[in-house]
Amino acid sequence: MHLKFYLFSFFIFLGIQGQLFAQNPKGSISGQVFDTKGEVLLFANVRLLNTIDSSLVSGAITNAEGFFQIEGIEKGVYWLSASQVGYQTTFTEAINLAAGQSLSGMLLVLPEDVQQLQSVEVVAKKQLIEQKPDKIVMNVENSIIGTGMNAAEVLKRAPGVTVDRDGSVGLKGRDQVLVLMDDKPLYLNAAQVGNLLKSLPANQIQSIEIITNPSAKYDAAGNAGIINIKLKKGAADGFNGSVNLNYGQGYYPKATGGFSLNYQKMGFRVTAHYDLAFRQNFDDATLERRFNPFNGLPQTTFLQRAGYRVPTFTHTFKTTLDYTWRDKNTLTLLGSGLLYEANWRGGNLTQVINDAGNLQELYLTTDQSQDYWRDWNGGMAYVRRLDDAGTAWSVEVDGKYYDQANRQNFVTQFVDLNLNATAPNFVLNGRIPTLVNQLTWKTDFTKVISPVHKIEAGLKGLYVSTDSDIRYLTETGTLDSTQSNFFSYKENIHAAYFSWRGQWQKWGLQVGLRAEHTRTQGLQRTINSSFSRDYLNLFPNVGLQYKASANHEWNLQYSRRIDRPDYQNLNPFQYFFDAFSIYAGNP
């Protein structure tokens, strides 16, 4: 009777949900921006706005031909707006975009912004999106998108960037993206990076840099390019601070609150930030799995509906101490931390349909898992400015401690149409800890020969150790050795690079070379399996630019990069996602 009541309640719980994420193809909008004389406008800001609340959905900037393209758009009704310095902002009529529709040929015309002024007041204000020679910069600080959102939601609005429902980041349709924070790699797997982005409040972000063709200065990882998230720093003299409190209500509520304190005087600067964020997330999905006939077994179809409610709490800390003397030397000490907790409540119901199309069996899974992790970072940096042109030498040492203590607790019941058990319950009750220790040092030298010629060179060392001791328990509470797993992984990387950039009239050239020596060692203690690798790779980088006119520029670029697997991809142990889905790495 208890099972019947629960099954009926679960059907009702899933039935009231109106938003399903499966089978929801994304659309795109492209077009061109002109002025009233018919001339194309390059580097114009194009924004896609939701007609319900005028919120920013995504954006792009026009190229040398005035063209723009916005991809990864959900079905809905939107406005397009275009803006450029010296021109009036233009809005389109409402655009009703169907699921998966690609709308091209949009034309936006910007009239000149001509005003008669009695006096002139110069106010500096950054554009939301700026095009620079080597990257695109999205200025989040002091923009509306920096209020009440998290880093993942802001990235969705950046040109060429996509973020899926799990927080995985893509760039220009490719998913091998290296995500940096304040110029430092995170060294986390895709799922952990997604959780970090979803838990970082947007009001801590100063800007986001999108680098599709990185120079040799950057790590070679990331085939699709680099996304660098720059966090805010205090700048005003004296003592100042701010308090923020935000609340948002969608299907469920979300709220953030925190403070920022800054002190700067006589070369000293001290900053401290704290934020607390609460979000009530939900995850509803419909899946269909078809198993074709095999070895005499008939065709079977699984229709699965899943529903979760996930309240999350995030604490973020950051403190920085800078001291500058003689205007040539700066010493920086910094520390930061992030604490994250999420409680998963829900499950899924699977209907088993035979080859005749008849409902044959039901599988009911309940899930009460928990995600909990801490990320601590500390470091020291010294910068010596050697002249006023920009020549400088720097050295930096950073340490990282990441502690994940997730708990997985779900039970799958197998019943027939009369709700009688057809097989023993499948139970996953485990502790999934992960410890990551990381030490990084690097030194860089930049020589500015002239305003259009620059040389960069540097060295870097990285040392990472990871331990994952996964322990699963049986229904009686004893250790299940068939599902438990202990995996250790170490990785050491030493790198050296050289890069040169020059420009002659209409021509520009950038060349660079990065060498990386990598040594890895993995030990699967549970099944006594190990592996090791030792290799040297060279990564050349060449970029040629030709500026034909004020509105036309040609670029030819080549670079070699690498996509390094994370430690889970190297662990041969089988992870269970549910009773029918497993994952195993391939060392």
C-alpha positions as CSV (number, residue, x, y, z in Angstrom):
1,M,0.0,0.0,0.0
2,H,2.9,2.4,0.8
3,L,4.5,1.7,-2.6
4,K,1.2,2.4,-4.4
5,F,0.7,5.7,-2.6
6,Y,4.3,6.7,-3.3
7,L,4.0,5.8,-6.9
8,F,0.8,7.7,-7.3
9,S,2.4,10.8,-5.6
10,F,5.4,10.6,-7.8
11,F,3.2,10.6,-11.0
12,I,1.4,13.7,-9.7
13,F,4.8,15.4,-8.8
14,L,6.1,14.9,-12.3
15,G,2.8,15.7,-14.0
16,I,2.5,19.2,-12.7
17,Q,5.9,20.3,-14.1
18,G,5.5,22.3,-17.3
19,Q,9.1,22.8,-18.4
20,L,11.0,19.9,-19.9
21,F,14.5,20.2,-21.2
22,A,14.7,17.2,-23.6
23,Q,14.2,17.6,-27.3
24,N,14.5,21.4,-27.2
25,P,16.6,22.5,-30.2
26,K,18.3,25.9,-30.1
27,G,17.8,28.6,-32.7
28,S,20.0,31.4,-34.1
29,I,19.6,35.0,-35.4
30,S,22.0,36.7,-37.8
31,G,22.1,39.9,-39.7
32,Q,23.9,43.2,-40.5
33,V,24.1,46.7,-39.0
34,F,24.3,49.9,-41.1
35,D,24.2,53.6,-40.6
36,T,21.7,55.8,-42.5
37,K,24.2,56.3,-45.3
38,G,24.3,52.6,-46.0
39,E,27.8,52.1,-44.6
40,V,28.4,49.0,-42.4
41,L,29.1,49.5,-38.7
42,L,31.9,47.4,-37.3
43,F,32.2,46.6,-33.6
44,A,28.5,47.6,-33.0
45,N,27.0,46.0,-29.9
46,V,24.0,43.8,-30.7
47,R,21.9,42.5,-27.8
48,L,19.0,40.0,-27.7
49,L,16.4,41.0,-25.1
50,N,13.5,39.2,-23.5
51,T,10.3,41.0,-24.3
52,I,8.8,40.0,-20.9
53,D,11.2,42.0,-18.7
54,S,13.8,43.5,-21.2
55,S,16.5,41.3,-19.6
56,L,19.6,40.5,-21.6
57,V,19.6,37.0,-23.1
58,S,22.7,37.1,-25.2
59,G,24.8,39.4,-27.4
60,A,27.3,39.8,-30.2
61,I,29.5,42.4,-31.8
62,T,29.6,43.0,-35.6
63,N,32.7,42.1,-37.6
64,A,34.4,44.1,-40.3
65,E,31.5,43.5,-42.7
66,G,28.9,44.6,-40.1
67,F,27.6,41.1,-39.7
68,F,26.6,39.5,-36.4
69,Q,25.3,36.1,-35.3
70,I,23.7,35.0,-32.0
71,E,23.4,31.2,-31.5
72,G,22.0,28.9,-28.8
73,I,18.7,30.7,-28.5
74,E,15.7,29.1,-26.8
75,K,12.2,29.2,-28.3
76,G,10.6,32.6,-27.3
77,V,9.8,36.2,-28.2
78,Y,12.7,38.7,-28.3
79,W,13.8,42.1,-29.3
80,L,17.1,42.9,-31.0
81,S,18.9,46.2,-30.2
82,A,22.0,47.6,-31.7
83,S,24.2,50.5,-30.4
84,Q,27.4,52.2,-31.3
85,V,29.2,55.3,-30.0
86,G,28.0,58.3,-31.9
87,Y,24.7,56.6,-33.0
88,Q,21.3,56.2,-31.5
89,T,20.3,52.8,-30.1
90,T,17.9,51.0,-32.4
91,F,15.3,48.3,-31.5
92,T,13.5,45.8,-33.8
93,E,9.9,44.7,-33.6
94,A,9.2,41.6,-31.5
95,I,10.7,38.4,-33.0
96,N,8.8,35.2,-32.4
97,L,11.5,32.5,-32.7
98,A,10.4,28.9,-33.0
99,A,12.3,26.0,-31.5
100,G,15.4,25.3,-33.7
101,Q,14.6,28.2,-36.1
102,S,17.5,30.0,-37.8
103,L,16.6,33.6,-38.7
104,S,19.0,35.3,-41.0
105,G,19.0,38.6,-42.9
106,M,18.1,40.9,-40.0
107,L,19.0,44.5,-40.9
108,L,19.4,47.2,-38.2
109,V,20.0,50.8,-39.2
110,L,21.5,53.3,-36.6
111,P,20.8,57.0,-37.1
112,E,23.6,59.4,-36.0
113,D,23.2,60.8,-32.6
114,V,23.4,64.6,-33.3
115,Q,22.7,66.9,-30.4
116,Q,23.2,70.7,-29.8
117,L,25.0,71.1,-26.6
118,Q,25.5,74.3,-24.5
119,S,28.3,72.6,-22.5
120,V,30.3,69.4,-22.7
121,E,30.9,67.0,-19.8
122,V,33.2,64.0,-20.5
123,V,32.1,60.9,-18.8
124,A,34.0,57.6,-19.2
125,K,31.8,54.5,-19.4
126,K,32.8,51.2,-20.8
127,Q,30.7,49.4,-23.4
128,L,29.2,46.1,-22.3
129,I,31.2,44.3,-25.0
130,E,34.5,45.5,-26.4
131,Q,36.5,44.1,-29.3
132,K,40.3,44.2,-28.7
133,P,43.0,42.9,-31.1
134,D,43.5,39.6,-29.3
135,K,40.2,39.1,-27.4
136,I,36.6,40.1,-26.7
137,V,36.0,41.7,-23.3
138,M,32.5,41.6,-21.6
139,N,32.5,44.3,-18.9
140,V,30.2,42.9,-16.2
141,E,31.0,45.5,-13.5
142,N,28.4,48.2,-13.2
143,S,26.1,46.5,-15.8
144,I,22.6,45.3,-15.2
145,I,23.7,41.7,-15.9
146,G,25.9,41.8,-12.8
147,T,22.9,42.0,-10.5
148,G,21.2,38.9,-9.2
149,M,22.9,36.4,-11.5
150,N,25.7,33.8,-11.2
151,A,28.7,33.4,-13.4
152,A,27.1,30.7,-15.5
153,E,24.1,32.9,-16.3
154,V,26.4,35.8,-17.3
155,L,28.5,33.6,-19.6
156,K,25.4,32.5,-21.4
157,R,25.1,36.1,-22.5
158,A,28.7,36.5,-23.8
159,P,29.3,36.4,-27.6
160,G,30.0,32.9,-28.9
161,V,29.7,31.3,-25.5
162,T,27.2,28.5,-24.6
163,V,26.5,27.0,-21.2
164,D,24.4,23.8,-21.0
165,R,22.1,22.8,-18.2
166,D,25.0,21.1,-16.3
167,G,27.2,24.2,-16.5
168,S,29.5,22.9,-19.1
169,V,31.0,25.7,-21.2
170,G,31.4,25.8,-25.0
171,L,32.9,28.4,-27.3
172,K,32.1,28.8,-31.0
173,G,30.3,25.4,-30.9
174,R,33.2,23.5,-29.3
175,D,33.4,22.3,-25.7
176,Q,37.2,22.0,-25.1
177,V,37.4,25.4,-23.3
178,L,40.0,26.3,-20.7
179,V,38.4,28.4,-18.0
180,L,40.6,30.8,-16.0
181,M,39.9,32.9,-13.0
182,D,42.1,35.9,-12.6
183,D,44.5,34.4,-15.2
184,K,44.8,31.1,-13.3
185,P,43.5,27.7,-14.5
186,L,41.0,26.0,-12.2
187,Y,42.3,22.5,-12.7
188,L,38.8,21.0,-12.1
189,N,36.8,18.6,-14.3
190,A,33.9,19.9,-16.4
191,A,31.2,19.1,-13.7
192,Q,33.2,20.8,-11.0
193,V,33.8,23.9,-13.2
194,G,30.0,24.0,-13.9
195,N,29.2,23.9,-10.2
196,L,31.8,26.6,-9.5
197,L,30.3,28.9,-12.2
198,K,26.7,28.3,-11.0
199,S,27.7,29.2,-7.4
200,L,29.8,32.3,-8.1
201,P,27.7,35.5,-7.7
202,A,28.0,37.8,-10.8
203,N,28.5,40.9,-8.6
204,Q,32.0,39.6,-7.9
205,I,32.9,39.7,-11.6
206,Q,34.7,42.7,-13.1
207,S,34.9,41.4,-16.7
208,I,35.1,38.3,-18.9
209,E,37.7,37.8,-21.5
210,I,37.0,35.6,-24.5
211,I,40.2,34.5,-26.3
212,T,39.6,32.3,-29.3
213,N,43.3,32.2,-30.5
214,P,45.5,32.3,-27.3
215,S,49.1,33.3,-27.6
216,A,52.0,31.1,-26.4
217,K,51.8,32.9,-23.0
218,Y,48.7,30.8,-22.0
219,D,48.6,27.1,-21.1
220,A,48.2,24.8,-24.1
221,A,45.1,23.2,-22.8
222,G,41.7,24.1,-24.3
223,N,41.2,23.3,-28.0
224,A,38.3,25.7,-28.3
225,G,40.0,28.7,-26.7
226,I,40.1,30.4,-23.3
227,I,37.6,32.2,-21.1
228,N,39.2,34.3,-18.4
229,I,36.9,35.6,-15.5
230,K,38.4,38.6,-13.9
231,L,37.2,39.3,-10.4
232,K,36.7,42.8,-8.9
233,K,39.4,44.8,-7.1
234,G,39.0,47.9,-5.0
235,A,40.6,51.1,-6.4
236,A,39.4,54.2,-4.6
237,D,41.7,55.9,-2.0
238,G,40.8,55.9,1.7
239,F,38.4,53.5,3.3
240,N,35.2,52.6,1.5
241,G,32.8,49.7,1.2
242,S,29.5,48.5,-0.1
243,V,26.7,46.2,0.9
244,N,24.5,44.3,-1.6
245,L,21.3,42.5,-1.3
246,N,19.4,41.0,-4.3
247,Y,16.2,38.9,-4.6
248,G,14.8,37.3,-7.6
249,Q,11.6,35.2,-8.2
250,G,11.2,32.9,-11.1
251,Y,9.6,29.5,-10.8
252,Y,11.5,29.4,-7.5
253,P,13.3,32.2,-5.5
254,K,16.9,33.1,-5.5
255,A,18.7,35.6,-3.3
256,T,22.3,37.0,-2.7
257,G,23.8,39.2,-0.1
258,G,27.2,40.4,0.9
259,F,29.7,43.2,1.5
260,S,32.9,44.6,0.1
261,L,35.5,46.6,2.1
262,N,38.5,48.5,0.6
263,Y,41.3,50.5,2.1
264,Q,44.0,52.2,0.0
265,K,46.6,54.7,1.2
266,M,50.3,55.4,0.7
267,G,50.9,52.4,-1.6
268,F,48.9,50.0,0.6
269,R,45.6,48.5,-0.6
270,V,43.5,46.0,1.4
271,T,40.3,44.5,0.1
272,A,37.8,42.0,1.6
273,H,34.7,40.5,0.0
274,Y,32.0,38.1,1.3
275,D,28.9,36.9,-0.4
276,L,26.1,34.4,0.5
277,A,23.9,33.1,-2.2
278,F,20.8,30.9,-2.0
279,R,19.1,29.4,-5.1
280,Q,16.2,26.9,-5.4
281,N,17.0,25.1,-8.6
282,F,14.9,22.5,-10.3
283,D,15.7,19.9,-13.0
284,D,13.0,18.2,-14.9
285,A,13.7,15.9,-17.9
286,T,12.2,13.3,-20.2
287,L,14.4,10.6,-21.6
288,E,13.7,7.8,-24.1
289,R,16.1,4.9,-24.5
290,R,15.6,2.3,-27.2
291,F,17.4,-1.0,-27.0
292,N,17.5,-2.7,-30.4
293,P,17.2,-6.5,-30.8
294,F,20.4,-8.3,-29.8
295,N,21.3,-12.0,-29.4
296,G,17.7,-13.1,-29.5
297,L,16.5,-10.4,-27.1
298,P,13.5,-8.4,-28.3
299,Q,13.5,-4.6,-28.7
300,T,12.8,-2.7,-25.5
301,T,12.1,1.0,-24.9
302,F,12.6,2.9,-21.6
303,L,10.5,6.1,-21.1
304,Q,12.0,7.9,-18.2
305,R,10.7,11.1,-16.4
306,A,12.9,12.7,-13.8
307,G,12.2,15.5,-11.4
308,Y,14.4,17.2,-8.9
309,R,14.3,20.1,-6.5
310,V,17.8,21.3,-5.5
311,P,18.2,24.1,-2.9
312,T,21.8,25.4,-2.8
313,F,23.9,27.6,-0.5
314,T,27.2,29.2,-1.5
315,H,29.6,31.2,0.6
316,T,32.4,33.1,-1.2
317,F,35.4,34.9,0.4
318,K,38.3,36.9,-1.0
319,T,40.9,39.1,0.6
320,T,43.9,40.9,-1.0
321,L,46.8,42.9,0.3
322,D,48.9,45.0,-2.2
323,Y,51.9,47.1,-1.4
324,T,53.4,49.4,-4.1
325,W,56.7,51.3,-3.6
326,R,58.6,53.7,-5.8
327,D,55.9,53.2,-8.4
328,K,58.0,50.4,-9.8
329,N,57.4,47.5,-7.4
330,T,54.2,45.7,-6.3
331,L,53.9,42.8,-3.8
332,T,50.5,41.1,-3.6
333,L,49.2,38.6,-1.0
334,L,45.8,37.0,-1.7
335,G,43.5,34.4,-0.3
336,S,40.0,33.2,-1.4
337,G,37.5,30.5,-0.5
338,L,34.3,29.0,-1.7
339,L,31.9,26.7,0.2
340,Y,29.1,25.0,-1.6
341,E,26.2,22.8,-0.5
342,A,23.3,21.3,-2.6
343,N,20.7,18.9,-1.5
344,W,19.1,16.8,-4.2
345,R,15.5,15.7,-3.6
346,G,13.5,13.8,-6.3
347,G,13.9,10.8,-8.5
348,N,12.7,9.3,-11.7
349,L,10.1,6.9,-13.0
350,T,10.9,4.5,-15.9
351,Q,8.2,2.8,-18.0
352,V,9.5,-0.4,-19.7
353,I,7.7,-1.0,-23.1
354,N,8.1,-4.2,-25.0
355,D,8.5,-4.7,-28.8
356,A,4.7,-4.8,-29.2
357,G,4.4,-1.3,-27.7
358,N,2.8,-2.5,-24.4
359,L,3.7,-1.3,-20.9
360,Q,5.5,-4.2,-19.3
361,E,7.2,-3.1,-16.1
362,L,8.0,0.0,-13.9
363,Y,11.2,1.1,-12.3
364,L,11.0,3.7,-9.5
365,T,14.1,5.6,-8.3
366,T,14.2,7.9,-5.2
367,D,17.2,10.1,-4.7
368,Q,18.3,12.0,-1.6
369,S,21.9,12.9,-2.5
370,Q,24.1,15.8,-1.3
371,D,26.9,17.9,-2.9
372,Y,29.3,19.6,-0.5
373,W,32.7,21.0,-1.4
374,R,35.2,23.6,-0.3
375,D,37.8,25.4,-2.5
376,W,40.6,27.3,-0.9
377,N,43.2,29.4,-2.7
378,G,46.3,31.4,-1.6
379,G,49.2,33.1,-3.3
380,M,51.9,35.7,-3.5
381,A,53.0,37.8,-6.5
382,Y,55.7,40.3,-7.2
383,V,55.8,42.7,-10.2
384,R,58.8,44.9,-11.1
385,R,58.1,47.6,-13.7
386,L,61.4,48.3,-15.6
387,D,60.3,51.3,-17.6
388,D,57.3,53.5,-18.4
389,A,56.7,51.8,-21.7
390,G,55.4,48.6,-20.1
391,T,58.5,46.5,-19.8
392,A,58.1,44.4,-16.6
393,W,59.2,41.2,-14.8
394,S,56.9,39.2,-12.5
395,V,57.0,36.1,-10.3
396,E,54.1,34.3,-8.8
397,V,53.4,31.4,-6.4
398,D,49.9,29.9,-5.8
399,G,48.5,27.1,-3.8
400,K,45.1,25.4,-4.0
401,Y,43.2,23.0,-1.8
402,Y,39.9,21.5,-3.0
403,D,37.9,19.2,-0.8
404,Q,34.7,17.5,-2.1
405,A,32.6,15.4,0.2
406,N,29.5,14.4,-1.8
407,R,27.0,11.8,-0.7
408,Q,25.0,9.6,-3.1
409,N,21.9,7.9,-1.8
410,F,19.3,6.5,-4.1
411,V,17.2,3.3,-4.4
412,T,15.6,1.8,-7.5
413,Q,12.5,-0.5,-7.1
414,F,11.6,-3.0,-9.9
415,V,7.8,-3.7,-10.0
416,D,5.2,-5.2,-12.4
417,L,2.0,-3.5,-13.3
418,N,0.4,-4.8,-10.1
419,L,3.2,-3.1,-8.2
420,N,4.7,-6.5,-7.1
421,A,8.5,-6.6,-6.9
422,T,10.2,-8.4,-9.8
423,A,13.8,-8.1,-8.6
424,P,15.7,-7.0,-5.6
425,N,16.2,-3.3,-5.0
426,F,19.2,-1.6,-6.5
427,V,20.8,0.6,-3.8
428,L,23.6,3.2,-4.1
429,N,24.5,4.6,-0.7
430,G,28.0,6.0,-0.7
431,R,30.5,8.7,0.2
432,I,32.3,10.3,-2.8
433,P,35.2,12.4,-1.5
434,T,37.8,14.1,-3.7
435,L,40.9,15.9,-2.5
436,V,43.0,18.1,-4.8
437,N,46.2,19.7,-3.8
438,Q,47.9,22.0,-6.3
439,L,51.1,24.2,-6.3
440,T,51.9,26.5,-9.2
441,W,54.8,28.9,-9.8
442,K,55.6,31.0,-12.8
443,T,57.7,33.9,-13.9
444,D,57.1,36.2,-16.9
445,F,59.1,38.9,-18.7
446,T,57.6,41.5,-21.1
447,K,59.7,43.8,-23.2
448,V,58.0,46.6,-25.0
449,I,60.3,47.6,-27.8
450,S,58.0,50.2,-29.3
451,P,54.2,50.9,-29.1
452,V,53.8,48.3,-31.9
453,H,56.5,45.7,-31.0
454,K,56.5,43.5,-27.9
455,I,58.3,40.4,-26.7
456,E,57.1,38.1,-24.0
457,A,58.8,35.1,-22.4
458,G,58.3,33.0,-19.3
459,L,58.6,29.8,-17.3
460,K,56.0,27.8,-15.3
461,G,55.7,24.8,-13.1
462,L,52.6,23.0,-11.9
463,Y,52.2,20.1,-9.4
464,V,48.8,18.5,-8.8
465,S,47.9,15.5,-6.7
466,T,44.4,14.0,-6.5
467,D,42.9,11.4,-4.2
468,S,39.4,9.9,-4.6
469,D,38.4,7.3,-2.0
470,I,34.8,6.3,-2.9
471,R,33.0,4.1,-0.4
472,Y,29.6,2.5,-1.0
473,L,27.5,0.7,1.6
474,T,25.0,-2.1,1.3
475,E,21.4,-1.9,2.6
476,T,22.7,-3.4,5.9
477,G,25.4,-0.7,6.3
478,T,28.4,-2.8,5.5
479,L,31.1,-1.8,3.0
480,D,30.3,-2.9,-0.6
481,S,33.7,-3.7,-2.0
482,T,32.3,-4.3,-5.5
483,Q,31.4,-0.7,-5.9
484,S,33.9,1.1,-3.7
485,N,37.0,2.7,-5.4
486,F,40.3,4.4,-4.4
487,F,42.1,6.3,-7.1
488,S,45.2,8.5,-6.8
489,Y,46.6,10.7,-9.6
490,K,49.6,13.0,-9.9
491,E,50.5,15.4,-12.6
492,N,53.6,17.6,-13.0
493,I,53.9,20.1,-15.9
494,H,56.9,22.3,-16.7
495,A,56.6,24.9,-19.5
496,A,58.6,27.6,-21.2
497,Y,57.3,30.1,-23.8
498,F,58.4,32.9,-26.2
499,S,56.1,35.3,-28.1
500,W,56.6,38.3,-30.3
501,R,54.2,40.7,-31.8
502,G,54.8,43.5,-34.3
503,Q,53.0,45.8,-36.7
504,W,54.0,47.6,-39.9
505,Q,51.5,50.0,-41.3
506,K,48.6,47.8,-42.4
507,W,50.3,44.5,-41.5
508,G,50.5,42.8,-38.1
509,L,52.3,39.6,-37.1
510,Q,52.3,37.5,-34.0
511,V,54.5,34.4,-33.6
512,G,55.1,32.2,-30.5
513,L,56.2,28.9,-29.3
514,R,55.4,27.1,-26.1
515,A,57.1,23.9,-24.8
516,E,55.4,21.7,-22.1
517,H,56.9,18.7,-20.4
518,T,54.3,16.6,-18.7
519,R,54.7,13.7,-16.3
520,T,51.6,11.8,-15.0
521,Q,51.1,8.8,-12.7
522,G,47.7,7.2,-11.8
523,L,47.1,4.4,-9.3
524,Q,43.8,2.5,-9.1
525,R,44.2,0.9,-5.6
526,T,41.0,-1.0,-5.7
527,I,41.7,-3.1,-8.7
528,N,45.5,-2.7,-8.5
529,S,45.8,-0.9,-11.9
530,S,48.4,1.8,-12.6
531,F,49.7,3.9,-15.5
532,S,52.3,6.6,-16.1
533,R,53.2,8.9,-19.0
534,D,56.2,11.2,-19.7
535,Y,56.2,13.4,-22.8
536,L,57.3,16.7,-24.3
537,N,55.0,18.7,-26.6
538,L,55.7,21.9,-28.7
539,F,52.8,24.3,-29.4
540,P,53.5,26.9,-32.1
541,N,51.2,29.9,-32.6
542,V,51.1,32.2,-35.6
543,G,48.7,35.1,-36.4
544,L,48.8,37.4,-39.5
545,Q,46.6,40.5,-39.8
546,Y,46.0,42.8,-42.7
547,K,43.9,46.0,-42.2
548,A,42.7,46.8,-45.7
549,S,40.6,49.8,-44.6
550,A,38.8,51.2,-41.6
551,N,36.0,48.7,-42.2
552,H,37.9,45.7,-43.5
553,E,40.4,43.5,-41.8
554,W,41.8,40.0,-42.8
555,N,43.1,37.5,-40.2
556,L,45.0,34.3,-40.8
557,Q,45.7,32.3,-37.6
558,Y,47.2,28.9,-36.7
559,S,47.9,27.4,-33.3
560,R,48.4,23.9,-31.9
561,R,46.7,23.1,-28.6
562,I,45.9,20.1,-26.5
563,D,42.9,18.7,-24.6
564,R,44.1,17.0,-21.4
565,P,41.7,14.5,-19.8
566,D,40.7,15.1,-16.2
567,Y,41.4,12.4,-13.6
568,Q,37.9,10.8,-13.9
569,N,38.6,10.1,-17.6
570,L,41.7,8.2,-16.6
571,N,40.2,6.2,-13.8
572,P,39.2,2.7,-15.1
573,F,36.7,2.1,-12.2
574,Q,33.0,1.9,-13.1
575,Y,30.8,4.7,-11.8
576,F,27.1,4.1,-11.4
577,F,24.7,6.9,-12.5
578,D,21.7,4.7,-12.0
579,A,20.8,1.0,-12.3
580,F,21.3,1.0,-16.1
581,S,24.0,3.6,-16.7
582,I,27.7,3.3,-15.8
583,Y,30.8,5.3,-16.7
584,A,34.5,4.1,-16.8
585,G,37.6,6.0,-17.7
586,N,40.2,4.8,-20.2
587,P,43.8,5.3,-19.1
